[in-house]
Amino acid sequence: MAPRPARAAAALVVVLALLAAGCRERPPSDGPVTLVFKHAKILGPADPVPGLLRRFEAEHPGVRVVSEALTWSSDEQHQFYVINLEGGSPPFDVMMLDVIWVPEFARAGWILDLTPLVSAAERDAHFASAIEPAVQDGRLWALPWFMNVGLLYYRKDLLAKYGLAPPRTYDELIRQVRLVQAGERDRRLDGYLWQGKQYEGGMVNVLEALWANGTRLLDEAGRPFPEPERARESLAFLRDLIVSGVSPSWVTAGDEELTRRPFGDGRAIFLRSWPYALDLFELPDSRVRGRVGVAPLPALPHGPAGAASTGGAHLAVSARTRHPALAVELVRFLTAEAAQRAMTEGAALRPSRPALFADPGLIARDPTLPALLPLIRAGHPRPVTPYYLMLSTTLQPEFSAVLVGRKSPERAIRDGAAQVEHLQQALTR
Amino acid sequence: MSDRRLGWLLLAPALALLGGVTVYPAIWVIWLSLQYRIPVFSISRWAGLAHYAFLTVDPRFWSAAGVTALFAVASVTLECGLGLGMALGLRGQRHGRRAAVALLLLAWALPSVVTAKMFEWLYHPAGGLVNFLLGGRPVNWLGDPALALPSLIAADVWRTTPFVALLCYARLLTIPAELYEAAEVDGAAGVQAFARITWPLVRPILLVALLFRTLDALRAFDLMFVLTGGGPAGTTETLTVYAYRALFQTLQVGFGSAIGVVVFALVMVVAIAYLRLIYRQEASA
């Protein structure tokens, strides 16, 4: 045997051995306990999270909390969690979840049941509409961290100029748009902006139209479109907003930011959006500073006003954590009143605790808080089911087809219901 | 050890690596596509070809297949045509070639998500530059089912034409000037010179560009994902967007894998067809 091939073979063995060694797991160290907290980057004037985590460490000697940021896009966060939780890669202990994922993660067995650890009084300190979506099969799986609700933004100055009060019904809103547009004679002034793009936000707008007309997407047994006639009216109403010109035709491609900008530039009378927009409208260089009011979403003929969707983030504990007691402790610490106050001050988010909406210190910083309280109380969670994302991605193209006039509302409801039933059968077989 | 055996031994790490990172996952995806597997609902059982059978009658799948095909044909045709035109223009340009090449590279160098975000604002119906240039008419580029796909194709053409242009330009630079001088002496100029000299010499490289672009276009994802989310009414949902929704948004691992396998098969068929064409051309050259 020639010496050269032998040496080459030996080198190969060494390389493979090194590779194998690199793959072996390191032994667990005996040092202090480390908790890993996965969350999206908190935007806003001053990120309060690092300060809160240091305070938690000070209260729990020997514990270190490492915060790892997720990307801001909600789809990517979901993808990250799914791959890592299903794939069983190195665990994280505490995670921030979009409220619509909680039932899914609970059903998948990825998060811990918090029911025995959270007292009734502790639960009741949060909005019911924030707790409800975190309950699945009668158990509590996450605690709310901050809160969102759909709002109607209106131009105070324009409504006052024509002697109008914020609309209670959509009929009123349509009349007001006509009146103001006729009076202003500004071709560039749009009426009512909302989110009609084919995405989760579009789904939210359709759900709100269903609730505003006194109906729902799913009944208690999970059957889709329990009152098809009312659902038809809701969808026809959204399409008519576009056909009649009350809303510009481009709302069929509008998401939160694309609709917020024109309203912020003073080019629309009404806007449906989330509370974050208010902070941007009140910035010193905003063109609508001091001229924007918020009101509950208006009503359709068969339903209530203020039937807005809630949203927000919850904190849950990974089922694979090695320190469940400490991780739950961290969740309770971060969702407690003191931490939520810090989040409201530093990150301009809305707390999930009604008590904080009457907090004089917070109201001094954000005078809109008291006005938001009844709006959040009246809010609805989106359907609380482990297959919500499947439901939403299945129905989004159907609803979008109605908004752009490709399908009649009747047809979309029929096609949508058939697909949802097909889905439900596949899941329960 | 014979030289032959040594050869295999030295190839082994590369083969193992290739097997590990491409063949193994591909087989795994095919295996998954033959099962009902939805982890959230603890569903995991054999499906056989049921997912593929469903795909044949799934209107959303056929719509996505149509969108993918239309997107691929339109964007690749435009990109290759415009790219070749740009390359010829560049060669004919006397001054500022470097600046022009740098500008071309800029579009190509932008990450596609950045491009998508940029076009989101360019296409904005109320404040976008495109409508402003059209005299302020509120054209609903991304929200009108008839315009959404053409708008995405235009964005893709803007982004990837430079790639084709630079490949062709590089080839053009290697064509000796004497060829054209000789042709001119023989009385062949303009269109004739292009047909007899430029085109035959550029064609092989254009075919390679065509191959790359087609494979990319068949897997088109980021532009539609960012700009339209597949809407309105599903008119811009490609096969990969549909697969993504099934796999990562709704966790239908088996079904999503089946869509993935179809995309994979489609890409393989197209790639093999192109490669044959390229080899045949090389053999005849």
Contacts between the chains, C-beta under 8 A, distances in Angstrom:
chain1	res1	chain2	res2	distance
A	1	B	1	5.9
A	2	B	1	7.4
A	5	B	1	4.5
A	5	B	6	4.7
A	5	B	9	7.7
A	6	B	1	7.6
A	8	B	6	6.9
A	8	B	9	7.3
A	8	B	10	6.7
A	9	B	1	7.5
A	9	B	9	6.3
A	12	B	9	6.9
A	12	B	10	7.9
A	12	B	12	7.4
A	12	B	13	6.9
A	15	B	13	7.3
A	16	B	13	7.9
A	75	B	248	7.7
A	75	B	249	6.8
A	78	B	248	7.1
A	78	B	249	6.8
A	79	B	248	4.4
A	79	B	249	7.8
A	82	B	248	6.1
A	82	B	251	6.2
A	83	B	248	7.7
A	86	B	39	5.2
A	86	B	251	7.9
A	104	B	40	5.5
A	104	B	251	7.9
A	107	B	40	5.3
A	107	B	41	6.8
A	108	B	39	6.0
A	108	B	40	4.2
A	188	B	126	7.8
A	190	B	126	7.1
A	196	B	143	7.3
A	197	B	143	7.3
A	197	B	228	7.3
A	197	B	229	6.2
A	197	B	231	6.0
A	197	B	232	7.6
A	198	B	228	6.9
A	198	B	229	5.0
A	198	B	230	5.9
A	198	B	231	2.4
A	198	B	232	5.8
A	198	B	233	7.2
A	198	B	234	7.2
A	199	B	229	4.2
A	199	B	231	7.3
A	202	B	231	7.6
A	248	B	125	6.7
A	248	B	126	7.0
A	248	B	138	6.2
A	248	B	140	8.0
A	249	B	125	7.7
A	249	B	138	7.4
A	249	B	140	4.8
A	249	B	143	6.6
A	249	B	144	7.2
A	250	B	124	8.0
A	250	B	125	3.5
A	250	B	126	6.9
A	250	B	138	6.6
A	250	B	140	4.5
A	250	B	142	7.8
A	250	B	143	4.9
A	251	B	143	7.2
A	252	B	140	6.9
A	252	B	143	3.5
A	252	B	144	7.4
A	252	B	231	7.7
A	252	B	232	5.1
A	253	B	125	7.4
A	253	B	140	6.7
A	253	B	141	7.5
A	253	B	142	3.9
A	253	B	143	3.1
A	253	B	148	7.6
A	253	B	228	6.9
A	253	B	231	7.5
A	253	B	232	6.8
A	254	B	143	7.3
A	258	B	120	7.3
A	258	B	124	6.3
A	261	B	124	7.7
A	261	B	127	6.6
A	262	B	126	4.7
A	262	B	127	6.5
A	265	B	127	7.1
A	267	B	126	6.3
A	386	B	40	5.9
A	386	B	41	7.1
A	387	B	40	7.7
A	387	B	41	7.7
A	387	B	250	7.8
A	389	B	249	5.5
A	389	B	250	5.3
A	389	B	251	7.9
A	390	B	250	4.1
A	390	B	252	7.4
A	393	B	245	5.0
A	393	B	249	5.6
A	393	B	250	5.7
A	396	B	229	7.8
A	396	B	231	7.2
A	397	B	60	7.2
A	397	B	230	7.1
A	397	B	231	6.8
A	397	B	233	5.9
A	397	B	234	3.8
A	397	B	237	7.2
A	400	B	231	4.5
A	400	B	232	4.8
A	400	B	233	4.7
A	400	B	234	7.1
A	401	B	232	7.5
A	401	B	233	3.7
A	401	B	234	7.2
A	403	B	232	7.0
A	404	B	143	6.9
A	404	B	144	6.9
A	404	B	145	5.1
A	404	B	232	4.4
A	404	B	233	5.4
A	406	B	145	5.8
A	406	B	232	7.7
A	406	B	233	4.5
A	407	B	233	7.3
A	426	B	36	7.6
A	426	B	38	8.0
A	427	B	38	7.0
A	427	B	41	5.3
A	427	B	43	7.2
